[in-house]
Amino acid sequence: MKKGIQILLFLSLIVVFTSCHTTETDKISYNKQYVKEIKEARKKMFYYVTINYVPGAAIAVSKNGKIIYSEAMGLASKDLNVDATRKTKFRIGELSELYTSLIYMKMVDNGLLNPDSTIWHYLPDFPKKKYKITLKDLAYNCSGIREERLSEEENWKSNISIQSGLNKFKNDSLLSPPRLYQSRSMFNYNLLGAIMEKVTKERFTKIIKNYLTDTLKLTNTTTDDPYRTINGRTNFFENNIVENITPATHRDLRFCAPSRGILSNAEDLVKLGNAIISSDFLSEKAKQEMFKPIPLYNKTPSKQTHGWFLIKTKSGDTIYGRASKVTGGGASILMYPKEKLIIATVTNLGVDLDETPVFDIADIFLQK
């Protein structure tokens, strides 16, 4: 019975375009040149949303530096029956690192930060460790700093700043020398964000605004704050013990804003990608460094660089991507630099990462 309801809902959501001209509304925007591909892509997305019982989601696809398809699906609020729109802000979890790393690269470009300087150059009071840690070690997630514990990953307490959040790990010993291996510890980017605050003498929320959202017109990207009214923020949902969709438990992610606590949407995520591969926001040197692997133990090249995972295609090309889920949300992005194709999705329910539809959707547009 439950399966039948899913299929019926899925079929009811598949809507065929009634016009071939370019259209743009709060719910959908598309380019008429890609109508055939978009029809297939939205079927994939609708199916993903339906089978996972996602209350609300959005997708955006960019080609040659321009968004060719963007659509919001479902609800931002179930209680108030409010539709999700293309401007709705979602929790993006670990994809927050992509915004932080772009700010970092811009600060390096401007001479404000030096990748080879130690963290103590910027934070002299941070407890000394057995080994030197550089900013590059933080950006590549290979500092040797331990991973977060489950109780630390998503804070139940409130009003903990990025600076005070360093207390969670600053007195702990390193697990290994830097660059021995990569470990996706949120503490790497939290520490990088704390250094940015010290250097600029600004809060991280203001840093994002100054370096990214104003410059790149990322109008739906900001840090989350449960005690601040944020226009367009979705409600957050999670699965309870019997797999029913319920409002997500309270989380205050301000202490980990650089690594987990940014709100954004699908359109801003693809704009972020375009800022890297299709604009002059970064210098050519910085663009090359952004996706350059770092040598680890035995000169093994890293599989992650500045928050992005490096993925080899069957043809031998390298593409870049990231997927994440967090309480009350999830996001994924896939970027093909050679074809200048970017796909991003966001949801207000955490879904298993291996179920993201971005690869299937990319195949549709790569065939054109």
NORUR-V194949 format. One line per field, one symbol per residue. phi: phi as a letter, one per 40 degrees, with the letter a starting at -180 (. if undefined). A space follows every 10 residues. Layout:
phi->???
//
This chain:
phi->.ccccdcccc ccccbcccab ccbabccaaa bccbdcccdc cccccccdcc cbfccaaaba bbbfgbcbaa abbgbcbccc fcccbccccb cbfccdcccc cccdccccdc gcbbdccccc cbbcccdcbc bcbbcccccc fbcgcccccd cbcbcccbgb ccccccccbc cccccacdgc acbccccdcc cccccccccc fbccdccdcc cbccccfccb baccacbbcb dgcccbbacc cbgccbdccc bbcccbdcba bccaaccccc cdccccbbab dbcccccccd bccbcbdfgc cccbafgccc bccccgcbbb aababadgaa aaabbbcccf bbbbbaabac bdcccdcccc ccdccccc
//
